[in-house]
Amino acid sequence: MKLLFIHGRSQEDKHPAVLRHKWVSSLHRGADAIGREIPLSDDDIIFPYFGDALVDLTAEDHPEHHHHDGEVAPIAKASTREDDFEFRCRVLNDCLDGAGIIQELILKDPPPPVRASGPLSNEWVHLGLSLLDRFIPSVSSRSLNASAADVVLYLNDSKIAEHVNAGIAESIADIDPTEPLVVVGHSLGSIIAYRLLSTEGYIDRPVETFITLGSPLAITAVRNALAPIHHPKNVGRWFNAYDQRDIIALNPLDEKHFDVYPAIENYGGVENPTPNHHGISGYLSDPFVAERLVTALSGLSGPTAPQFVKSSSTALPMP
């Protein structure tokens, strides 16, 4: 059994080994909390790094450099698409709706003066991001906008997607193809992992369990961009965990938001202590997430996740 971690956004300028240690140590904390041990050696954990690739898009030419510690090389500047702005608006609208910020509230609040240029110069977007900052202080509107930008780049630019996908596929190329994997994708990494598992030629091997953490796959704009959606044929079980306060993962991957067969097992009981409730350390150290992951690595099925229904108390108050 091998464990493949696929990280998300905002990991630029971080040394791959340091970031890898953060993921592994967070999982160890979760396992320690339930009295379990991770049944893998350190060499069985694969952590391809592509953090710099998504921010190196301003480079005019392909810089010469070497791979180190599994790092995926940066790429040249990618072209943008005319519908990028519309995509970001759809992501923002879905997040506002999921957070309980209704359209009427947006319309009744006068838009603030806008002096910025670019996507944020649109008054509706500017106001929507401001409302997120006002009602959900732990969520940075800049972070949401940047997250949407990275998702746009990966989904809409084939050069970026192919570069990231190929680098991750290369990281597992030398593994015995009959040896099963457990794949964990966080945030944008869950989108990347889903595409890799759904596209022939990248991860053509049995995947014991696919685990998505803090996933934006249930955001309507993301789901539509990936359509038609399906349960990857080489994946045995799919387990999805989210914190109900995580603005990027407000919706479960259920029959309403991500309807596939076999159905995805959802767990909405994570209480992620990171400032924005989205950080990977808060997900991997969660006892139930750690239990499901350790159990999967042992080749077992594990208990069914308890069901959590979002209560009315999570809706945002009127000002």
Backbone hydrogen bonds in HBPLUS format (Angstrom, degrees):
<---DONOR---> <-ACCEPTOR-->    atom                        ^
c    i                          cat <-CA-CA->   ^        H-A-AA   ^      H-
h    n   atom  resd res      DA  || num        DHA   H-A  angle D-A-AA Bond
n    s   type  num  typ     dist DA aas  dist angle  dist       angle   num
A0002-LYS N   A0180-PRO O   3.13 MM 178  6.57 150.5  2.22 147.9 157.0     1
A0182-VAL N   A0002-LYS O   2.86 MM 180  6.28 141.7  2.00 155.7 168.2     2
A0003-LEU N   A0044-ASP O   2.96 MM  41  6.26 169.0  1.97 159.4 162.1     3
A0046-ILE N   A0003-LEU O   2.75 MM  43  6.04 171.5  1.76 170.4 173.4     4
A0004-LEU N   A0182-VAL O   2.86 MM 178  6.19 166.1  1.88 161.1 165.7     5
A0184-VAL N   A0004-LEU O   2.86 MM 180  6.19 166.4  1.88 167.6 169.0     6
A0005-PHE N   A0046-ILE O   2.98 MM  41  6.23 170.4  1.99 178.7 175.7     7
A0006-ILE N   A0184-VAL O   2.80 MM 178  6.11 146.7  1.91 166.4 172.1     8
A0186-HIS N   A0006-ILE O   3.17 MM 180  6.54 160.7  2.21 173.7 174.8     9
A0018-VAL N   A0015-HIS O   2.99 MM   3  5.34 120.6  2.36 108.5 123.2    10
A0019-LEU N   A0015-HIS O   3.02 MM   4  6.31 165.0  2.04 163.2 167.9    11
A0020-ARG N   A0016-PRO O   2.85 MM   4  5.95 158.7  1.90 148.2 154.8    12
A0021-HIS N   A0017-ALA O   3.01 MM   4  6.14 152.8  2.08 139.2 146.2    13
A0022-LYS N   A0018-VAL O   3.10 MM   4  6.41 146.4  2.22 142.3 151.0    14
A0023-TRP N   A0019-LEU O   3.20 MM   4  6.58 157.3  2.25 151.1 155.5    15
A0024-VAL N   A0020-ARG O   3.00 MM   4  6.26 173.5  2.00 158.3 159.7    16
A0025-SER N   A0021-HIS O   2.83 MM   4  5.79 165.2  1.85 148.8 153.8    17
A0026-SER N   A0022-LYS O   3.05 MM   4  6.05 149.7  2.15 139.0 147.0    18
A0027-LEU N   A0023-TRP O   3.09 MM   4  6.38 155.7  2.15 149.4 155.5    19
A0028-HIS N   A0024-VAL O   2.96 MM   4  6.27 153.4  2.03 147.2 155.1    20
A0029-ARG N   A0025-SER O   2.99 MM   4  6.28 149.6  2.08 143.4 150.8    21
A0030-GLY N   A0026-SER O   3.12 MM   4  6.44 156.7  2.17 145.8 151.6    22
A0031-ALA N   A0027-LEU O   2.89 MM   4  6.16 158.8  1.93 152.2 158.3    23
A0032-ASP N   A0028-HIS O   2.80 MM   4  5.96 158.5  1.84 150.5 156.5    24
A0033-ALA N   A0029-ARG O   3.05 MM   4  6.23 145.6  2.17 141.2 149.8    25
A0034-ILE N   A0031-ALA O   3.14 MM   3  5.44 144.4  2.27 103.8 113.5    26
A0036-ARG N   A0031-ALA O   2.87 MM   5  4.98 170.4  1.88 147.0 144.2    27
A0035-GLY N   A0032-ASP O   3.13 MM   3  4.89 161.9  2.17  99.8 105.0    28
A0040-LEU N   A0038-ILE O   2.83 MM   2  5.60 139.5  1.99  94.5  90.1    29
A0044-ASP N   A0041-SER O   2.99 MM   3  5.40 154.8  2.06 110.5 118.5    30
A0045-ILE N   A0042-ASP O   3.23 MM   3  5.63 167.0  2.25 113.0 116.2    31
A0049-TYR N   A0070-GLY O   3.23 MM  21  6.18 165.8  2.26 129.7 131.9    32
A0072-VAL N   A0049-TYR O   2.44 MM  23  5.50 157.9  1.48 165.8 168.2    33
A0053-ALA N   A0050-PHE O   3.06 MM   3  5.26 131.3  2.31 102.4 116.0    34
A0055-VAL N   A0052-ASP O   3.23 MM   3  5.39 142.2  2.38 101.3 111.7    35
A0056-ASP N   A0052-ASP O   2.98 MM   4  5.89 118.1  2.38 147.1 161.6    36
A0059-ALA N   A0056-ASP O   3.20 MM   3  5.81 166.7  2.21 116.6 120.7    37
A0077-LYS N   A0059-ALA O   2.98 MM  18  5.33 140.5  2.14 163.5 159.2    38
A0071-GLU N   A0068-HIS O   2.93 MM   3  5.33 150.4  2.02 112.5 121.8    39
A0084-ASP N   A0081-ARG O   3.21 MM   3  5.52 167.5  2.22 114.1 115.7    40
A0087-PHE N   A0083-ASP O   3.00 MM   4  6.22 156.0  2.06 151.3 157.9    41
A0088-ARG N   A0084-ASP O   3.01 MM   4  6.35 159.2  2.05 152.3 157.1    42
A0089-CYS N   A0085-PHE O   3.01 MM   4  6.32 154.9  2.07 149.2 156.3    43
A0090-ARG N   A0086-GLU O   3.02 MM   4  6.34 152.9  2.09 148.2 155.0    44
A0091-VAL N   A0087-PHE O   2.99 MM   4  6.32 156.6  2.04 152.8 159.3    45
A0092-LEU N   A0088-ARG O   2.90 MM   4  6.13 165.9  1.92 154.0 157.6    46
A0093-ASN N   A0089-CYS O   2.89 MM   4  6.07 161.0  1.93 149.2 154.5    47
A0094-ASP N   A0090-ARG O   3.01 MM   4  6.19 157.9  2.06 146.1 151.5    48
A0095-CYS N   A0091-VAL O   3.01 MM   4  6.28 157.2  2.07 150.8 157.1    49
A0096-LEU N   A0092-LEU O   2.88 MM   4  6.12 159.6  1.92 155.2 160.8    50
A0097-ASP N   A0093-ASN O   2.94 MM   4  6.09 160.8  1.97 147.1 152.6    51
A0098-GLY N   A0094-ASP O   2.87 MM   4  6.04 161.8  1.91 147.5 152.9    52
A0099-ALA N   A0095-CYS O   2.94 MM   4  6.01 140.7  2.10 139.8 150.1    53
A0101-ILE N   A0096-LEU O   2.88 MM   5  5.10 151.6  1.96 162.9 156.3    54
A0100-GLY N   A0097-ASP O   3.10 MM   3  5.22 158.7  2.14 104.3 110.8    55
A0105-LEU N   A0102-ILE O   3.08 MM   3  5.49 126.9  2.37 105.8 118.3    56
A0106-ILE N   A0102-ILE O   3.30 MM   4  6.75 152.8  2.38 146.3 153.9    57
A0106-ILE N   A0103-GLN O   3.04 MM   3  5.07 114.7  2.49  94.8 110.8    58
A0107-LEU N   A0103-GLN O   2.91 MM   4  6.21 159.1  1.95 156.2 161.8    59
A0108-LYS N   A0104-GLU O   2.96 MM   4  6.10 147.0  2.07 144.7 152.7    60
A0109-ASP N   A0105-LEU O   3.28 MM   4  6.29 138.4  2.46 139.1 147.6    61
A0121-SER N   A0118-GLY O   2.95 MM   3  5.60 163.5  1.98 123.7 128.8    62
A0122-ASN N   A0119-PRO O   3.38 MM   3  6.18 172.8  2.38 119.7 121.8    63
A0126-HIS N   A0122-ASN O   2.94 MM   4  6.13 165.1  1.96 156.8 161.7    64
A0127-LEU N   A0123-GLU O   2.89 MM   4  6.04 160.2  1.93 149.8 154.6    65
A0128-GLY N   A0124-TRP O   2.86 MM   4  6.03 159.7  1.90 149.0 155.2    66
A0129-LEU N   A0125-VAL O   2.95 MM   4  6.16 164.5  1.98 156.2 158.9    67
A0130-SER N   A0126-HIS O   3.05 MM   4  6.22 150.5  2.14 139.6 148.3    68
A0131-LEU N   A0127-LEU O   2.88 MM   4  6.16 150.3  1.97 150.7 158.4    69
A0132-LEU N   A0128-GLY O   3.12 MM   4  6.46 151.5  2.21 144.7 151.9    70
A0133-ASP N   A0129-LEU O   3.11 MM   4  6.43 157.2  2.16 146.5 152.1    71
A0134-ARG N   A0130-SER O   2.92 MM   4  6.20 146.8  2.03 143.0 152.9    72
A0135-PHE N   A0131-LEU O   2.88 MM   4  6.03 170.9  1.89 159.9 160.3    73
A0136-ILE N   A0132-LEU O   2.87 MM   4  5.46 151.2  1.95 141.4 149.6    74
A0139-VAL N   A0136-ILE O   2.86 MM   3  5.56 164.4  1.89 126.3 131.7    75
A0143-SER N   A0140-SER O   3.04 MM   3  5.04 119.1  2.42  93.6 108.6    76
A0144-LEU N   A0140-SER O   3.05 MM   4  6.46 155.8  2.11 150.5 156.3    77
A0145-ASN N   A0141-SER O   2.93 MM   4  6.14 165.7  1.95 150.5 154.2    78
A0146-ALA N   A0142-ARG O   2.88 MM   4  6.03 156.6  1.93 145.2 152.0    79
A0147-SER N   A0143-SER O   2.81 MM   4  5.99 151.4  1.89 145.6 154.2    80
A0148-ALA N   A0144-LEU O   2.90 MM   4  6.19 162.0  1.94 153.3 157.4    81
A0149-ALA N   A0145-ASN O   2.95 MM   4  6.18 149.8  2.05 141.0 149.9    82
A0150-ASP N   A0146-ALA O   2.97 MM   4  6.27 156.7  2.02 150.5 155.2    83
A0151-VAL N   A0147-SER O   2.99 MM   4  6.25 157.7  2.04 151.1 157.5    84
A0152-VAL N   A0148-ALA O   2.87 MM   4  6.07 158.4  1.92 148.8 154.8    85
A0153-LEU N   A0149-ALA O   2.96 MM   4  6.23 161.9  1.99 149.6 153.9    86
A0154-TYR N   A0150-ASP O   2.99 MM   4  6.21 162.4  2.02 148.3 152.7    87
A0155-LEU N   A0151-VAL O   2.85 MM   4  5.96 169.1  1.86 156.5 159.9    88
A0156-ASN N   A0152-VAL O   2.78 MM   4  5.59 159.1  1.83 153.2 158.7    89
A0157-ASP N   A0153-LEU O   3.13 MM   4  5.46 142.6  2.27 132.4 137.9    90
A0161-ALA N   A0157-ASP O   3.10 MM   4  6.37 173.8  2.10 159.6 161.2    91
A0162-GLU N   A0158-SER O   2.90 MM   4  5.87 165.1  1.92 144.3 149.1    92
A0163-HIS N   A0159-LYS O   3.04 MM   4  6.09 153.5  2.11 139.9 147.3    93
A0164-VAL N   A0160-ILE O   2.99 MM   4  6.24 170.1  2.00 160.7 161.9    94
A0165-ASN N   A0161-ALA O   2.82 MM   4  5.89 169.7  1.83 156.7 160.1    95
A0166-ALA N   A0162-GLU O   2.88 MM   4  5.78 163.5  1.91 142.6 147.9    96
A0167-GLY N   A0163-HIS O   3.13 MM   4  6.23 154.6  2.20 141.0 147.9    97
A0168-ILE N   A0164-VAL O   3.08 MM   4  6.37 156.6  2.14 153.6 159.2    98
A0169-ALA N   A0165-ASN O   2.91 MM   4  6.14 166.1  1.93 155.2 159.5    99
A0170-GLU N   A0166-ALA O   2.89 MM   4  6.00 151.5  1.97 143.9 151.7   100
A0171-SER N   A0167-GLY O   3.24 MM   4  6.44 137.8  2.43 133.7 143.5   101
A0171-SER N   A0168-ILE O   3.04 MM   3  5.15 127.2  2.33  97.1 111.0   102
A0172-ILE N   A0169-ALA O   3.22 MM   3  5.64 151.7  2.30 107.2 114.8   103
A0173-ALA N   A0170-GLU O   3.19 MM   3  4.91 163.4  2.22 100.8 105.8   104
A0175-ILE N   A0172-ILE O   3.18 MM   3  5.51 164.4  2.21 112.6 117.4   105
A0179-GLU N   A0176-ASP O   2.88 MM   3  5.41 160.8  1.92 119.9 126.4   106
A0181-LEU N   A0206-PRO O   3.05 MM  25  6.50 147.9  2.16 140.8 150.5   107
A0208-GLU N   A0181-LEU O   2.68 MM  27  5.73 130.3  1.92 149.8 166.2   108
A0183-VAL N   A0209-THR O   3.05 MM  26  6.51 152.6  2.12 158.4 165.3   109
A0211-ILE N   A0183-VAL O   2.78 MM  28  6.13 170.4  1.79 167.4 170.7   110
A0185-GLY N   A0211-ILE O   2.93 MM  26  6.40 158.1  1.97 163.6 170.8   111
A0213-LEU N   A0185-GLY O   2.98 MM  28  6.30 159.6  2.02 158.5 162.1   112
A0189-GLY N   A0186-HIS O   2.70 MM   3  4.74 131.9  1.92 145.4 134.1   113
A0187-SER N   A0213-LEU O   3.00 MM  26  6.43 159.7  2.05 166.7 173.3   114
A0190-SER N   A0187-SER O   2.88 MM   3  5.47 150.4  1.97 115.0 123.3   115
A0191-ILE N   A0188-LEU O   3.01 MM   3  5.28 127.1  2.30 104.0 117.3   116
A0192-ILE N   A0188-LEU O   3.07 MM   4  6.45 162.2  2.10 153.8 158.7   117
A0193-ALA N   A0189-GLY O   2.85 MM   4  5.93 160.7  1.89 140.9 146.7   118
A0194-TYR N   A0190-SER O   2.96 MM   4  6.02 156.4  2.02 137.0 143.5   119
A0195-ARG N   A0191-ILE O   3.01 MM   4  6.27 162.4  2.04 151.5 155.8   120
A0196-LEU N   A0192-ILE O   2.94 MM   4  6.18 160.8  1.98 152.8 158.4   121
A0197-LEU N   A0193-ALA O   2.93 MM   4  6.11 159.9  1.98 152.0 157.1   122
A0198-SER N   A0194-TYR O   2.93 MM   4  5.99 132.7  2.15 140.3 153.3   123
A0198-SER N   A0195-ARG O   3.19 MM   3  4.98 128.8  2.46  90.3 104.0   124
A0199-THR N   A0195-ARG O   3.01 MM   4  5.96 119.3  2.39 143.7 155.7   125
A0207-VAL N   A0234-ASN O   2.94 MM  27  5.95 162.3  1.97 166.4 160.5   126
A0236-GLY N   A0207-VAL O   2.89 MM  29  6.17 164.8  1.91 177.6 176.3   127
A0237-ARG N   A0208-GLU O   3.24 MM  29  6.50 150.1  2.34 131.3 139.8   128
A0210-PHE N   A0237-ARG O   2.76 MM  27  6.14 159.0  1.80 154.5 161.0   129
A0239-PHE N   A0210-PHE O   2.83 MM  29  6.23 156.7  1.88 158.7 166.8   130
A0212-THR N   A0239-PHE O   2.95 MM  27  6.44 153.5  2.02 150.5 159.2   131
A0241-ALA N   A0212-THR O   2.96 MM  29  6.41 162.0  1.99 167.1 172.0   132
A0214-GLY N   A0241-ALA O   3.19 MM  27  6.64 154.1  2.26 155.7 163.6   133
A0219-ILE N   A0216-PRO O   3.00 MM   3  5.47 165.9  2.02 117.9 122.4   134
A0222-VAL N   A0219-ILE O   2.95 MM   3  5.37 121.2  2.31 110.2 125.1   135
A0223-ARG N   A0219-ILE O   2.91 MM   4  6.16 168.3  1.92 163.3 167.1   136
A0224-ASN N   A0220-THR O   2.88 MM   4  6.03 165.0  1.90 155.1 159.2   137
A0225-ALA N   A0221-ALA O   3.11 MM   4  6.19 145.0  2.24 133.1 142.2   138
A0225-ALA N   A0222-VAL O   3.09 MM   3  5.09 118.5  2.49  94.4 109.8   139
A0226-LEU N   A0222-VAL O   3.15 MM   4  6.43 132.0  2.39 143.7 156.2   140
A0226-LEU N   A0223-ARG O   3.10 MM   3  5.21 136.6  2.30  98.1 110.2   141
A0227-ALA N   A0224-ASN O   3.28 MM   3  5.06 156.2  2.34  96.7 103.8   142
A0235-VAL N   A0232-PRO O   3.09 MM   3  5.51 165.5  2.11 118.5 121.8   143
A0265-GLU N   A0238-TRP O   2.97 MM  27  6.23 162.6  2.00 169.6 163.8   144
A0240-ASN N   A0265-GLU O   2.75 MM  25  6.05 168.1  1.76 169.8 172.4   145
A0267-TYR N   A0240-ASN O   2.79 MM  27  6.17 142.2  1.93 158.3 168.3   146
A0242-TYR N   A0267-TYR O   2.99 MM  25  6.46 153.4  2.07 160.4 162.8   147
A0246-ASP N   A0243-ASP O   2.86 MM   3  5.24 165.1  1.89 119.0 123.7   148
A0249-ALA N   A0246-ASP O   3.01 MM   3  5.34 142.3  2.16 107.1 118.1   149
A0258-PHE N   A0254-ASP O   2.69 MM   4  5.24 160.0  1.73 154.2 158.5   150
A0277-HIS N   A0274-THR O   2.92 MM   3  4.97 161.0  1.96 114.0 120.1   151
A0283-TYR N   A0280-ILE O   3.07 MM   3  5.11 132.9  2.31  97.7 110.9   152
A0284-LEU N   A0280-ILE O   2.95 MM   4  6.16 173.8  1.96 169.5 167.6   153
A0285-SER N   A0281-SER O   3.16 MM   4  6.00 147.3  2.27 137.5 145.5   154
A0286-ASP N   A0283-TYR O   3.18 MM   3  5.34 156.3  2.24 103.9 111.2   155
A0290-ALA N   A0286-ASP O   2.87 MM   4  6.02 166.7  1.89 164.0 168.4   156
A0291-GLU N   A0287-PRO O   2.86 MM   4  6.03 150.5  1.95 142.0 150.6   157
A0292-ARG N   A0288-PHE O   2.97 MM   4  6.21 162.2  2.01 150.2 153.7   158
A0293-LEU N   A0289-VAL O   2.94 MM   4  6.15 155.3  2.00 148.7 156.1   159
A0294-VAL N   A0290-ALA O   2.83 MM   4  5.94 171.0  1.84 155.0 157.6   160
A0295-THR N   A0291-GLU O   2.92 MM   4  5.92 159.1  1.96 145.6 152.2   161
A0296-ALA N   A0292-ARG O   2.97 MM   4  6.05 152.7  2.05 137.2 144.7   162
A0297-LEU N   A0293-LEU O   2.98 MM   4  6.24 154.6  2.05 148.2 155.0   163
A0298-SER N   A0294-VAL O   3.11 MM   4  6.35 124.8  2.43 135.0 149.0   164
A0298-SER N   A0295-THR O   3.04 MM   3  5.03 137.1  2.23  95.4 108.1   165
A0300-LEU N   A0295-THR O   3.09 MM   5  5.47 165.9  2.12 154.2 150.1   166
A0299-GLY N   A0296-ALA O   2.93 MM   3  5.08 159.5  1.98 106.8 113.0   167
A0314-THR N   A0311-SER O   3.09 MM   3  5.86 168.1  2.11 119.1 122.8   168
A0315-ALA N   A0312-SER O   3.10 MM   3  5.57 159.8  2.14 111.6 117.8   169
